[in-house]
Amino acid sequence: MKTRRKFLKDCGLIAGGAGFSYVSLGYPEWIGINKKPGKSSGMTLRFKPYELHLKHVFTLASGSRTTTPVMLTEIEFENMVGYGEASMPPYLGESHDSANAFLTGVDLTQFASPFLMEEILTYVDQIAPGNYAAKASVDIALHDLVGKLMKQPWYRIWGLNPKRTPNTSFTIGIDKPEVVKEKVREAAPYRILKVKLGQGNDKEMIQSVRSVTNTLICVDVNQGWTDRNMALEMTHWLKEQGVVFVEQPMPKAAIDDIAWLTQNSPLPIIADEAIQTIADFKKVQGVYSGINIKLMKCGGMRAAYTMISMARALDMKVMIGCMTETSCAVTAAAQLSPLVDWADLDGNLLIDNDVFEGITIRDGKIILPDGPGIGIRKI
Ligand code: MG
């Protein structure tokens, strides 16, 4: 009997050893699993690899890239389809191959109904450690499906006021002054800009932004500073420049230095790389002022909701962020945004080949779609 991988390889769906081939997926595009003879749940999980093209080269302290691999998922039940997505920037360690391997092992036919979300998502979480983006792709599709079956958007199921969505920041990557100024001009409708720092030209970056606009700025150093005294000096300078918080200023392992910085900094210090999921709260409590939650880091909407509750119980600030993603995962995260202090949900705006429409931004503010589930539509 052929293994599933061998079957897919024979069909040209997996390029031997080199991951998926994006251009020659052929027919069928969807890799259907989970529909097993003799099982009656009626839930079918499908997934297919896709590659997002970034409008601009994306430069962080860790390097540059122009594409992001994603896996698009669907869960179908009684002719209703929920959409999900795994976005897998390379530094997080997931890939088309790892997501394929994980999702191939997900058997939803053992559950009588998609409404058993707690049991289903606990099962998915326990299949294997890690794989949080792949897990998020099932979590989001299941939330979308269940919301559609209930005919309600998730913000309403959670009892949230859609008018309380925050402004979203728009990301300005590290670049030469003239490129930065041009990007800032393009970002004119946004009320807060997220400026990437950490590659040695921090003051030049901020001065380039300030030469074009007076709008609020937050900064993301992506672990790029190594000296705590220099980091503290920078937080004072940044406050004078109208910066409202600093994300992941130093390496996540520099716990004592970050705790000291948080105690002395005039600006809130937000954990991003230092906190992935619920289990990491012990590492950030008392060390940071707040956390940046992303569905791809924590495993989806259910984990993100829990993390927001935990952060509030610990009197911490909450930001909700994203990777470069389609409007699917970005809109799923936006359903939670009435609960947070800051949102960085611009991932869909950074790509030029989105396949969904969902949230929109009006005068910098997140506008939630009022459709059921996560509220997206295929383009
Ligand atoms: Mg960050």
Boltz pocket constraint, residues with backbone or C-beta under 6 A from the ligand:
constraints:
  - pocket:
      binder: B
      contacts: [[A, 220], [A, 222], [A, 247], [A, 248], [A, 272], [A, 273], [A, 292]]
      max_distance: 6.0
